[in-house]
Amino acid sequence: MPEVFFHGFGRNERKRRRLVRDIADAVARAYDCDPRTVTVNILDVRPDHISHGGTLASEGGTKKPPKDKRFVREY
């Protein structure tokens, strides 16, 4: 059965409910399986436990797309 781990900043229950439904549906389409077989794990990350560009997200560090256009698909 497919299993997905989602790392992100905490959100309210309504948003988490929508997230897991959308992820399960997308994985089910890609794997041609029943969405009920997809396990989604939400791993909340505190903004002071992640950084972008060497600055903690809690202190304003933001993820920026790369200047090299070949890597834009990663974002």
C-alpha positions in Angstrom: 0.0 0.0 0.0 1.3 3.5 -0.8 2.5 5.6 2.1 3.3 9.3 2.0 5.1 11.4 4.5 4.3 15.1 4.4 6.5 17.6 6.2 5.1 21.1 6.7 4.3 23.9 9.1 1.3 23.1 11.3 -2.2 23.8 10.0 -5.7 23.6 11.4 -7.8 20.4 11.2 -9.9 21.5 8.3 -6.8 22.2 6.2 -5.2 18.9 7.2 -8.4 17.0 6.3 -8.3 18.6 2.8 -4.6 17.9 2.4 -4.8 14.2 3.2 -7.9 13.8 1.0 -6.2 15.5 -2.0 -2.9 13.6 -1.5 -4.7 10.2 -1.2 -6.7 11.0 -4.4 -3.6 12.0 -6.3 -1.6 8.9 -5.2 -4.6 6.7 -6.0 -4.8 8.1 -9.5 -1.1 7.7 -10.1 -0.9 4.2 -8.7 -4.3 3.1 -10.0 -5.4 2.0 -6.5 -8.2 2.7 -4.1 -7.6 5.9 -2.1 -8.5 4.0 1.1 -5.3 2.0 0.7 -3.1 5.2 0.8 -1.6 6.2 4.2 -0.7 9.8 4.7 1.5 10.9 7.6 1.5 14.6 8.5 4.7 15.6 10.3 4.4 19.1 11.6 7.6 21.1 11.5 8.0 24.1 13.8 9.2 27.3 12.0 12.2 27.4 14.4 13.3 23.9 13.3 13.8 24.6 9.6 15.7 27.2 7.6 15.9 28.5 4.1 19.1 30.1 2.9 20.7 29.8 6.3 18.0 31.7 8.2 15.4 30.1 10.4 11.9 30.3 8.9 10.7 31.8 12.2 13.2 34.6 11.6 12.0 35.3 8.1 14.0 32.7 6.1 12.0 32.0 2.9 12.5 29.4 0.2 13.3 31.1 -3.1 13.2 29.4 -6.5 16.7 28.7 -8.0 18.1 31.2 -10.6 18.9 28.3 -12.9 15.7 27.7 -14.8 16.6 24.0 -15.2 15.6 23.4 -11.6 12.4 25.3 -11.4 10.3 22.1 -11.6 11.5 21.3 -8.0 9.4 24.1 -6.6 
